[in-house]
């Protein structure tokens, strides 16, 4: 047995000191191998995910299929959905006035009653004026029965003179263009308008419940913004755009209607006030509303005074519409909608098929709502809006960095009514955005702090 003073064998201490270092190297090597294995597995999974990614065409097909099924469902409930959505857009249009009245000291419930009463009064007044102005149209048309038959006969004689019509075709034309049938059709349309009480009642009830439920939206809006700021911004953009669309259409439609009425009175076209109001209503129908508002006064001018009056009506309507809505309106308000002409026209046809005649008036608001939900609500899908906006709008947004996925710019749309009446909204949004940024920074820095502390 060795004594305590006995020195250790040479090299024994060195060997004992080298054992920990070897074990440490072994641990380090195993750790490095594990890390490389994990990275390799993750790379393989990423490659598999890329291989399983559907082509863009298949994704578009799936989305279109889902949209088709959704539209079939909307068509089945169009009698409920159309009036309810119309009421929603009208309530959103007057919301800045409601909030402004509250800030001026008016109780929320009284402000809601005031705005809803004014809104429904305007809607009821427009329907009433339209019906009142056109109620005498059937009797007025009956007085032009002889002129109409003579006009049709002149057209047939002219066609036969240039060998453009056969005898059978002339007979069919005279039979189909029966003036009594036209008067009966006009009377049926007017009766439908006068019996639109159920539609107005549905709109009124929807406005009532939506107004009561949205008297205050501060915390609900804040919660949505903190959990998904892009979805919140998409809905906010829809609200501003649909508000500006209704206001701009109403203001310039009224200006065009007044000028049209003056021109028709000057040309001695029967019922000028009725056609002025009619042109104001058809102004809300995109693209073809101008044509719908033009045809009746032009035909009545033709029956009453001849071709020259009808030609002047067409020229006057075209010039007024082109100058006011084609030149002055864009310069004053800019592009309030941001949809291309083709998309606007197709949306008119599409929504008319889906929810009926009301879809012609709601075509643009419904398209803006679908765009907000399916495209604007995510940074990853923003670029898809290039298929529905004009080239100039796409260039402006591209230059501003709106489509940048990593650091996207905010939407530069300015809601002029909200900016004037709701000046505190921007500061509230800035505060919410600051809080959202702090939350993101904390979530991002939390794993790094945990690793460094370990």
Beta strands, then each sheet from edge to edge (+ up, - down):
end
